[in-house]
Amino acid sequence: MAEAKRIPVTGDRISALGQEGLFRIFRVHENPDTVDLKLVGGTGLVLRGIPWGVLTFLVNPREEAAQKG
C-alpha cells in the first residue's frame, strides 16, 4: 500500500479509513472534496460522500513497474 496526497480519479483502487475491504472510486466530487466508492467483489456496497483525506491509494503492480522502468 502506498499513501499519497493526490486528487483521486475514477477507477482508483483504495482503502478507506474505518472501512473494511477494497474499494474502487466510481465518482469524484471536487466541491466538497469527496468520492463515491463501490466495494470490489463484494455485496454491491456503495459509500457516498467519503472525504479525500481518509483515502489510502493502493498501488497497482503494473503502475509501479512502469514508474520504475
C-alpha positions in Angstrom: 0.0 0.0 0.0 1.1 3.5 -0.7 -0.4 6.5 0.9 -0.4 9.6 -1.2 -1.8 13.1 -1.2 -3.3 13.4 -4.6 -6.5 14.0 -6.4 -8.4 10.7 -6.8 -9.7 9.7 -10.2 -12.4 7.3 -11.2 -11.2 3.7 -11.2 -8.6 4.2 -8.4 -8.4 1.3 -6.0 -8.3 2.4 -2.4 -9.0 1.5 1.2 -10.9 4.0 3.3 -10.2 4.7 7.0 -12.8 3.0 9.1 -14.0 0.6 6.3 -13.0 -3.0 5.6 -12.3 -4.2 2.1 -11.0 -3.0 -1.2 -13.0 -0.2 -2.9 -13.0 1.4 -6.4 -13.8 5.0 -6.9 -16.7 5.5 -9.3 -17.4 9.2 -8.9 -15.2 12.1 -7.8 -16.6 15.4 -6.4 -14.4 18.5 -6.2 -16.8 20.6 -4.1 -16.7 19.4 -1.4 -13.6 17.1 -1.9 -15.4 13.7 -1.7 -15.7 10.5 -3.6 -18.3 7.7 -4.0 -17.0 4.2 -3.6 -18.0 0.7 -4.6 -16.8 -2.4 -2.7 -14.8 -4.6 -5.1 -16.0 -8.2 -5.4 -18.5 -7.9 -2.6 -22.1 -7.3 -1.9 -22.5 -4.2 -4.0 -21.9 -1.9 -1.1 -21.8 1.8 -2.1 -20.4 4.5 0.1 -21.1 8.1 -0.8 -19.5 11.4 0.2 -16.2 9.9 1.5 -13.7 12.7 2.2 -10.5 12.6 0.1 -8.4 12.8 3.3 -9.4 9.3 4.6 -8.4 7.5 1.4 -5.3 5.3 1.1 -4.4 4.7 -2.5 -3.4 1.1 -3.4 -0.5 0.7 -5.8 -1.3 -1.2 -8.9 1.7 -3.5 -9.7 1.7 -2.6 -13.3 1.7 1.2 -12.5 4.6 0.6 -10.1 6.7 -1.3 -12.7 6.0 1.5 -15.3 7.3 4.1 -12.8 10.5 2.2 -12.2 11.2 1.4 -15.8 
